[in-house]
Amino acid sequence: MNTIQGMANSKNEESPLYYLARAPKIHSEHPPVIILLHGVGSNEKDLFSFADQLPDKFLVISARAPQTVARDSYAWYQVDLSKGKPVFSEEQEEESKKIILQFISYLKAKYSINEQEVYLCGFSQGAIMSYVVALTNPDKIKGIAAMSGRVLEEVRPFVAPNEKLQHLNIFISHGINDGVLPVHYAREAKVFLNQLNLHPTYTEYPAGHTINNEMFHDLLHWLETK
């Protein structure tokens, strides 16, 4: 696998996030890009483990979240799950959204990506951030894959006007036995998106808070049609 590493740096010409990258296997002057967003407590190596299996035409980027939880453990924002309903830092969530948008601009300058073909693929908190970015800045995103995530209630008032959302392609997968983010979050997201006249590819699986082989197979099939 042709892997490229990018270091986060305070200088404007450097990446706002540390990342790993797999170059497209099919040469393109302006390649489409998949940006992988990991869950809380993980890092950029997690989802990058399946990067080489993603469709050949894509530049695959796996980004490290900006908040440090512990050694080799990061998050897009701090969250407390101990009270039954997630309690999180809205300030950190907003800051991470801005950083992801800056990161997309960096990728455009660095790799000449096709800015009309940007896909976010996130798991858990990474799926949440995929929703946040795409629904509030749909001009920057072509599609998202939201695996085991949810649409934040706090973000819904800031969703872009309906007519600006209609090009979005959305894939949702969720385990019915998910004990971290229960499956009702995915069902609520589907209802909300349908109300926006968005009709995601939606599948539930007999699984927990994970990405199993069946989920990954369905994700690949969805991406291969894009």
Secondary structure, DSSP 4 states (H G I P E B T S, - for coil): --EEEE-B-SSTTSBSS-EEEE--SS--SS--EEEEE--TTB-HHHHHTTGGGS-TTSEEEEEPPSEEEETTEEESS-EE-TTSS-EE-HHHHHHHHHHHHHHHHHHHHHH---TT-EEEEEETHHHHHHHHHHHH-GGG-SEEEEES----GGGGGGPPPGGGTTT-EEEEEEETT-SSS-THHHHHHHHHHHHTT---EEEEES--SS--HHHHHHHHHHHHT-
